Amino acid sequence: MVAVSPDRRQIVIEASPSGARAGNPCCLLFVLPAAGGRTRRLTPNAAQQPAWSPDGQLIAFVGGTGDTIETIPRDGGAATRLARFPGTQICSLSWSPIGKQVAFTASTKPPED
């Protein structure tokens, strides 16, 4: 997944780090200038489905095992957990126009054997 910042100057992507094991679904978020340049790792732990806040200051993402919504500053730093929904798989994050809420879809995870 790729998300472009509101000012169109940065891109956040989800990708598996080099050396990741085959079959490991873990992705991390990376930021790079839209005009090209050095890629910078944004998240230290599993993250997917990035979405920029309308003001471009935060990036919301689905973290961990897919059941949390978190945010991280665009320049990196500590992530903040907004919500956790055990037993679900969250996707399709979208910020409200003024950046006060995050909408998402979720489905129930099948029971693990």
PyMOL commands that set and color helices and strands:
alter all, ss='L'
color gray80, all
select strands_A, chain A and resi 2-4+10-15+28-33+40-41+47-52+58-63+68-73+80-84+88-95+102-108
alter strands_A, ss='S'
color yellow, strands_A
deselect
rebuild
show_as cartoon
